Amino acid sequence: MSTESHGLPAATPAPERGDGPVPLQLPAKVPVQQYRQAQSNIPDDKSERVRLKQATAAFVEDNNIVPPLSIAELREHSAAIVASTGIDTVYQDFVAVLVNNESWRETIARIPYERRLLLVPKCLRVEEHCPAPFDQFGMLCKECGLCSIEDLTREAEALGYAVLIAEGSAIVTAMIETGKIEAIVGVSCLNVLEKCFPHLEAVAIPGMSIPLLQDDCIDTNVDIDQVQDLIHLTARDRTYRLDLEGLKTTVRSWFTPESLDTILGEVKSVDGATDALARAWLGRSGKRWRPYLATSLWVALSSEGKDEAPVLPDDLKKLAVAVECFHKASLIHDDIEDGDALRYGEATLHEEHGVPVALNVGDLLLGEGYRLISELEASGDVRAAMMRVAALGHVTLSRGQGAELTWARAPRPLSSLEVLGIFREKTAPAFEVALRLGALFAGASDEVLDVLGPYSEALGIAYQIHDDLDDYTGHGDSDDLADLRPSLILAIACKRAQAEADQDYLASVWRRETRVGPPGSPERKRLEAILGGAGVISKARELSDAYERQAIDALGILTHASAKGLLRRVIGKIFGDGDLIPGYCGEFEKQNLAARAATTTPAD
């Protein structure tokens, strides 16, 4: 097998043209997504909704539930699930929707996209600014970019769906009667779903629905991960049954001391002290995203044409540990270069054992990573390709760190593009290396490998922006603001600050002449006041959303259903609860408007 057959590498970290690196371009703006607490009969905690979905799936399978189901049957089954999970009975209607979805899942998965209808409520739009006209079939989206309707409809139509931005059963019934629609995927509130259900049951049309989290017709949300999962549901994607949370737990289990000793093998050293430190550091806390990505993509690619998830071979564990070896080595070296005293809430390795020992442990981990790859049961060409990918990622990451170190010698204000460029070289390569190694080990085609570069770049930048935002809120592992390192938040603030005094203050922070202190300190409060007045945090979140969308868009050309489905779901796993799209169920708009008017107290 030649390296060319694996497209090596079709899009290497920070891809280069003959005249140098490709200039970084800001992604297109995406609609700002707002969060509200879910209404009382829908769990607000996403993890609780996921738990209910998993319990429902198990219940439907264990009891061999066959659709179509009457409302009475749905209520009976949902009552049983509520009782078995011990959740509040107020969630029974929500669980009934999940029962209906799970009962139809396998049926809809086998129906081609072009025989499905996606129903989107018109009031996902920003009503006061929406330029879209209406005809007898519903709203005609102008793709103005103000709301999420464009993203949903564009993605669904690219797959082959018929899409309606409308409400009411008459239009849907008319389309079903044409014989061209065999399944419906809908977004609506619980009230509308309950009202429309009898129409679907009467014609036994397979249907799955995603409930909005509120039904008060104003600024409501829906779980975008569920929408994307259902839109992309297909029997060609063997990963839609994959328990991604379970897989993540499995990957984490590979980093226990006992497991690492088995995977890394016997220590061949005089005293073994360096290996012991390296393995202990490797087993320390961490999100394990990179080994998880390598493992997940291997599973997706190896699931092609199979009904069950493939057995995870021991060599896959070696590969996952190799990926984490590279990551943990980079953290050791970064902590030394940045002078950080804490990592994961504990003393950094160089603080605990000194810089020489820490440097040596980091070097050992790099060597272990390459050793593990060299020992994989794969052709020589594939192993050579994997070595090259790891080496290129290492080089790119070092260049990104070098750019930051060069800045640190003569600190100055950086533009947003300059900061994002550092993110591209420091964070994105680790994601791309992990995905490429998993893909190469699974024998991926050039088509799959070609999308990993742009996908990883956008994913890595979005991840680092999230990290900056976590630093700002005090939820991160580090604090780039307090430590005075290149920060997107500071870059945006410099551009947006209006008062000359604020501009001078921010410039002094960039030059490391003024420290801002940790969250809660007087210095931090001054900075936070400037950031709040300039809308900096909302702009950073907007950029993060835009890069997440860019990662999703990078998958558009991918025809490998399992890889595409997996890579799309990974975005939801990494970024979690922020993935919400605003909208509401318009069928109850008049009632809700009237109710609000009746309870409004006139101003004196």
N, C-alpha and C positions, 0 to 999 in steps of 0.2 A: 504494500500500500504506500503510495508516494505522498510526500507532504503536500504536493499540489492538489491532490484529490481532496484534501481537507481544507483548502483555501487558506493557506498559512501565511500570515494571518490576514484575512480579508479586510479587517478594520482593526489595526493594532491600537493599543492605548495611545491617545492623543495622536491620531493619524496624521501623517505628513505628506505634503506634496514635494515636488522637487525643490521648491523655493522655501521650504520650512513648514512649521506646523500650520494646520488649517485654522484660520482665525475663528475665534469663538463668537457665535452669534446668539443674541438674546432670543429666547423662544417667544412665540406669539402669546399675547395675554389671554388668560382663560378667565371665565366668570369667577368673581369672588364668592367663596362658599361660606355660608354662615351656619353656625350650630345653634340649635335650640334643644332644650330638654324634651324628650319624647312625651307624648300624652300618657295619661295614667294607665291605659290598658295595653301599652306596648313597652317592653323593657327598654330603659334608657341606656343601660350598659351594653355595649356591643358584644362583649364576651358572653353576657347572659343570652343574647339573641343567638349567638353561635352555638352555645350549649343546648338551647332549645331545638335548634335546627338539627343538631347531631342526634339528640334524643328522639326527635320525630322520625328521622331517617331510619334509625334502628328499629323503632316501633313499627313503621310501615313494612320494613323487610321481615321482621320477626313474625308479624301477623299476616303476611301475604295479602296486604290490602290492595284490592283491584279497583281502579276507577271505571266509570264515573261514580262519584259518591254524592249522596243526597246531603242536604244541610243537616238533617237529623243524624246521619252517619258521621259527618265531620264533627259535630258537637259531641257525639259519643266518644269518638276516638280522641279528640282533644281533651275531653274531661279525664280520660284514662292517663294521658301523658302528663297533664297537670298534676294529677294525683301521684304519679310515680316519681316525678321530679321534685315535688314538694314546693313548687312555685305558687305564687298567689293566683287564686282562681280568676282574678280580674284579667289575666292574660289569655283566657281560654279562646277568645275570638281570634287573637293573633296566632295562636297555635293551630287553630282550625285552618287558617290559610297555609301554614307550613305543611299540614297533613295533605291538603289538596295538591300542593306543589310536589311533594315527595312521591305521591301516588302516580303522578303523570310524568315524572322526570325521565324515566327510561323510554317512555313512548315518545316524548318530544325530542329526546336526543337522537332518535332515529329518523325524524322528519327533516327533510332538507330545509335549509334556511329560506330558500325561495318559495317555500310553501307555508311560511309563518308570517304572522302579523304582529308588529310591535305597536302597542297602544301607549301613547304618551299624553298625559293631561296637558291641556293648552296653558294652564296657569303655572307651569314651570317657568314661563316667560317673565321678564320684568315688565309688568303690564303698562306702567306709565311711559316707558320708553320704547316698547316693542313696535317696530314698523310693519310687522307681518299682517297681511290681509287674511280674510277668511273666505272660503267658498262652501259649497254644500257638504264637502267632505271634512272640513275642519280648517286648521291654521296652515298657511303656506309660509314656512320658515324662510326668512330672508338672510339667514346665516350672518347676522350682524355681530355675533360674538358677545352679546350682552348676557346671555343665559346658557344653560347647559343643553338646551334642546338641540342645538346644532351638533354638539359632540355625539349625543345619543343617536340622532337620526342618521348622521353621516356614517357612523360606525356600523349601524344596523343595515343601512342600505348598501354599504360596501360588501357586506356578507351576502346580500340577496333578499333581505326582508322587504315586505311591504310595510310602510310606516304611516300611521295616522296620528296626527296631533289633534285629537278630538275626544269628546265624551258622549255617552249615550249608546244604548244597545242597538238602535235602529240601523246605524251605519255598519256596525260590526256584523249584525245579522245579514245584511244585504251582501257583504263581502263573503261571508261563509256560504251563502246560497249560490254564489258563482262557482263553487267547487274548487277554487284556486287556493283557498286558505284551509290548511289542515291543523293549525295550532296557533294559539295566541299567547303572547307574553305581554303582560300589562303592568303599568305603574299607576297606582291609585290609592285612595284612603280606604280604611276598613269599611266605612259607611257605604261607599260606592261599590266596593267589592261584594259586600253582602247583597246589595240591590241587584247587581249584574249576574251573580252566580246562577240563579235559576235559569237564565237564558242559555248559559253555556252548558249547564247540566242537561237541559232539554234536548240539545242537539248532540250531546256527548262529545263536544269538541275539546280536545286536550288543551288545557290552559294552566299557565303558571303566572303568579302575580307577586309583585313586590309592594308591600304596604308602605305608604308614606308614614312618617313617624308622628305626624300630627294631622288632624282633620279640621282645623279651625280656619282654613282658607287664607292663611297669611304667613308668609315666610317659613313654610314648612320644609322638611328634609326627607330624604330617602337614602337608604344605604346603597351607595353606588357599587360596592363590591357585589351585592346581590344582583343588581341590574346587569352588570357586566358578565357575571357568571351565567345568568339565564340567557342573555343575548348570544353568548358564544357556545352554549351547550350543544354538543354534537357527539354522536357515537364514534366519530373519528378521533375525538379527543379522549384518550384512555385515562387522562388524569382528572376528569371531572368527578370521579369517584374517590380520588386520592385524598387521604386525610393529611393535609399539609401540617396541621398542628401536631399530629401524631408523628409525622416524619421529622419535624423539628425536635421533638422530644427524643426520638431515636438518635439523631445526630448529636445532640447534647450528651447522650449516654456514652458516646465514644471518647469523651474527654475526662472520664473518671480515672484515677490513678491506675486501677487494675487494667482498664481497657487500653490506656496509653502504653502501659508496659507490654501488653500483648501485641499491639499494632506496631510500636516502634522497635520491639525486639530486645534481645539481651544487650546490656551495656558492655561494650568491649573497651574498658578503660582501666587505668591503674587503680583509681579510687572512686570513680563514678560521681564525684561531687558536682562537676559541671553538668552532667546529664541529669542529675537529680534536680538541680535548680531549673534547668530548661524544662523538664517535664512538669515540675510544680507550677512554673509560670504559664506553661501551655494549658494547664488545667484550671487556671484561675478564671474568675468570672468573665463573662463576655456574652454578647448576643449570638455569636456563632453564625452570623448571617452569611459569611463567605463560604464556609464548608457546607452550610445548608443550601446555598445557591448551586454549588457544584453538584451536590447530591440530587437535588430536586430536578435539575435539568437532565442529569443522567437517567433518572427514573422516567421522566417524560419521554425522552427519546427511545428508551429501551422498552416502553410500554406499547409501541406501535404494533398494531395487529393482535394485541393480547387482551384477554378479558380480565386478567388479574394483574395487579402490580408485580413487577419482577422482584425476585429475591435479591437482596443487597449483598453483593460479593464482598469478601474480605478486602480485595484490592480497592474497592470504592471507599472503604474506611481509611485505607492508606492515603488515598487521594485527598479525602476531606481533611485528614490530619496534616497533610503536606500544605494545603491551602492555609490552614490556621497557623502552621509554623511560620510561613511567610508573613502573615499578618502580625503575629505576636512579636516576631523579630523587629518589624518596622516600628511597633509601639515602644519597644525597649530603646531603640536608637532615637526615636522622636523625643521620648521623655528626657533623654540625656541632652539632646541638642536644644530642647526648649526649656530645660531647667525645671521640669515638673517634679513635684514631690509626692503627688498622689496619683494613683490609677485604680479605678474600681473601688474607691474609698479606702484603699490601703497604700502603704508606702511603695513607691516605685522600686524597681529592682536595683537601680544605682544608688538610691537613698539607703536601701537596706544592706547592700553588699559592696557598694563602691562602684565607680565608673569602670575600671578595668574589668572587673568580674562581669558586670552587666554587658559590656561590649562583647566580651567573649561568649556569653550565653546567647546573645542575639546572633552572633556569627554561627554558633553551633546550630541554632534553629534554622537558619537559612540553609546550611549544609544538609540538615535532616530533611528539609522539604525537598531538595533536589534528589537526595538519596532515595526517598520513598517513591518519587516519580520514576526514577531509573529502574526500580524493582517491580513496577507494575507488569502484569501479564498482558502485554500489547506488543504489536510489531515494533521493530526498531524505528521505522519512520514515524509512527504515532508517538512513541516516547520522545524522539528528537523534536517533533512538533510541539509537544507539551513543554519540553525544556525551553524551547525558544519563546513560547508564550510567557512562561514564568519570568524568563530573563528580561524580555522587553517590558513587562509590567514593572519589574524591579527598577530598571533603568528610568522609566517614565516617572515613577513615584519619587526616585532620588532627585530627578530634575525639579519636580515640584517642590520638594523639601528644600532643595538648593535655592530656588527662587525666593522662598520665604526667609532662608538664612541670609541671603544677600540683602533683602529688604531690612532685616534686623540689624545689619551693620550700619545702615544709614536710613533709619525709618522715616517714612514720609506718608502723607495721605495717598491711598490707592483708590482708583475708580472701581465701580462694581465689576466691570469687565476684567480688570486686573485680578481682583479677588476671585472671581469665578474661574479665571484661568488657572489660578493656583489650585482651586478645588478640583478642576478637571484633571490635573496631573497628580494630585496627592490622594484623592479618594476614588475617583472613577476607575483607575487601573486595577485596584484590588477586586472590584466587582467584576470587571471584564476578565481578569485572569481566572477567577473562580468559575465563571460561566464557561469560558473557553475550554478550560481543563475538563470540566464535566462533559462538555459537548464532544470534545476530541476523543475522550475515553469511550464514549458511547458510539463513536463512528458517525458523527454528524455530517450532513451534507453541506456544501458551500452555501446553500440558501440559508440555512440556520446560522452558520458562522458569520455570514455577511451582516446580519442584523445586530449581532452582539456588541459591536463597537458603538454605534449610535445609541443603542438601548442602554448600555452600561454607562456611557458618558452622561446622558440625561439623568439616569438613576443615581449615579454617584454625586452629581452636583445637587440634585434635590435632597439627597441624604445629608450632605454637608450643610445645606441651608437649614434643614431641620435641626442639625446639631448646633448651629449658631443660635437658633431660636430657643433650643433647650438650655443653652448656656445663659441666655438672657433671662429665662424664667427660673434658673437655678436647678433645673432637672437634669442637666448634662453631667458627664463624667469629668469634664474640664470646664474652664471658663475663659474663653479667648478674649472677652472684654476686660476682665480683671487682669489677665496675664499679658494684655496688650499685644496680641497677635493679629494678623490680617483677619478682619471680620467684615462680612457683607453688611451687617447692621451698621457698622461705623461708616462704611463706604456710602451707603444710601443716605445716612444722616448728613454727611458732608455735602452731598449734592442738594439736599432738600432744606437744610437749615437756612433761615432767612436773616436772622439777626446777626450782625457782625460779631458780637460777643460770643454767640454760639459757634460761629464758624471758627473763630480763634481758639475757643476751648477745644473743639473737636480736632483741630489741627495739632494742638499740643498733646492730645491723647494719642493721635497717630504717631507723633514724633517721640512718644514714650517719655514726655516731659511731665505729664499729669497722669496719675493713676486713678482709676474709677472705683476700685474697691469691689468687694463682693456684694451680692444682693442684700439690700437693707441698709447699706452704709450711706452716709451723707453724700459722698462723692457719686455713688451709683444713682442716688435719687436725682441728682442734678442731670445726669446723663439721661435718665428715664424721662424726665420732664421734657428734654429736648426731643427725644425720640417720639414721645407721644404727640407733641405739638406738630411734628413734621409727618406724621403718619408712616413712620419708618417700618414698624413691625408689620402692619398690614401690607406694605409694599413687599417686604421680604416673603411673607406668606404667599402673596400673589406670584412672586417669582418661583417659589417652591412648587406651587400648583402648576405653573406653566411648564416647568421641567418634568414633573410627573406626566403631564399630558404629552410632552415631547417623547418620553419613553414609551408611552402607549402607542403614539403615532408611528414610532419606529417599527412596531410589530405589524404594521398594515400590509407589508408586502409578503409576510410569512404565510406559507400555505401549509406548513406542518402543524396540524390542528393541536396535537398534544403539547408541542413546544410553545405554540402561541398562547394556548390556554394557561399553561403553567406560568409563563413569563408575565402574563397579564395579572394573574392572581397574586404573584409574588409582590407586585407593587402594593396591593391592598394589605398584604401581610406586613410589609416593612413600614408603611405609613399609617396604617390603622384607621382610627376613628375620624381622621380629618376628611376622609373621602365621602362627602355628603353633597348632594345637589339640592338646591332650593326649589320649592314648588308647592302646590297644594291641590286638593281635589275640588275642582270648580263646580261640580254638580250641587254642592251644598253651600255655594258662595252666598246666595241670597239669604238663606237661613242664618248663616253665621254673621253676615253683615247686619241683619236685623237684630240679632242677639247682642252684638257689640253696641249697636246704637241704643238699645233699650237699657243697657247697663252703664252707659256713659253719663257721667254727671256734668252738666253744663258748668262752665267756668263762671265764677262770680264777676 
